[in-house]
């Protein structure tokens, strides 16, 4: 099984772009949106192709007519369709020409993945016109919803970014920015790009005029409002509140995989691991390809020292997402706890192949090599650990032990001097055990 999972990682990957390259290529697709609203509400939009701009219904509001601006030019825009329960609105901009934007998918996103938010903030004093701005961040949380994944990101989203674009590190559009105030906090959410196809297929114009149609931003958003609140509670670590909210939603809709997953997250953080396992299994029962639920199920089993079940869950998660460095790392930990060190090394190496800057994986790899008395290899792993975490006294100490086993006296004295600065007590211990004759 491990060989098959590892081979899946050998397929060629598209080269990641720099933030500057992404901004240069993508910013022409991000426009300012100003609907004819007496409140003067403004936001951003994303040009999908000639004549078509997608924004949030929060920005579109109640009005049918407005303007879209790009690079100093302004175009008339008409609201032509709304997927109100997903907060997505479609504008027709008949005089604006554009190539088709490069589309990605939110279905394959993973927590920790770098992302790039581009929007148009409010105009500052002295600024001639509103211009696109890029903010970097990572995916903080994901939840399955509407056939894709609803996204929370770490990037700060200024006023005016609503309706803007979220790109992956290949410069592909993966979401529409939808910042919200939840639990008294400004949080950055993104609506998955996969939903836009549903809006485009169903766009046959707004059926009712703006005088009688309710604001798209307030129609049937209960599902998103619930997701927003659960993700806010998760961010704040309010596990009992998250558990209660999840149980209420499960009672209302027992087939909601995200609700079961949230219940698992809350239960695990309350150290109620058996309840967490039951919840993750129900999430999987309702959505079999829920890779994050498989991963967290493995973690819950591992916390109960049920390592065989944990390994099976991790491998199922990796079968769906072979590029999940966290699952590879956790799989390595399970094998280590079973003293199956060769398998643990393989798993840690796969985690590091995906994320070379994972200091925990380097450290655990070093500890595993120590168990096999492979001190050259463990020294290499600890050197990488302290390169990434120069304040990690444990890694410096273990590196010193490896040098002692290799009889590298000069390097041992260097380690001792470093430890004296980081942890004098550990330095004294190291000196007495390994340096004194």
GICORLIN-V43808 format. One record per helix or strand. SS is the DSSP state (h for helix, s for strand). FROM is the first residue (numbers start at 1). LEN is the number of residues. If there is no record, write none. Layout:
# GICORLIN-V43808
ss=SS from=FROM len=LEN
ss=SS from=FROM len=LEN
This chain:
# GICORLIN-V43808
ss=h from=2 len=7
ss=h from=19 len=11
ss=s from=30 len=6
ss=s from=42 len=8
ss=s from=52 len=5
ss=h from=57 len=4
ss=s from=65 len=6
ss=s from=73 len=11
ss=h from=84 len=3
ss=s from=88 len=5
ss=s from=103 len=1
ss=s from=114 len=6
ss=s from=133 len=13
ss=s from=148 len=6
ss=s from=165 len=3
ss=s from=173 len=5
ss=s from=180 len=3
ss=s from=185 len=8
ss=h from=193 len=10
ss=h from=216 len=3
ss=h from=222 len=15
ss=h from=239 len=14
ss=h from=257 len=13
ss=h from=273 len=14
ss=h from=291 len=13
ss=h from=307 len=14
ss=h from=325 len=13
ss=h from=341 len=14
ss=h from=359 len=13
ss=h from=375 len=14
ss=h from=393 len=13
ss=h from=409 len=14
ss=h from=424 len=12
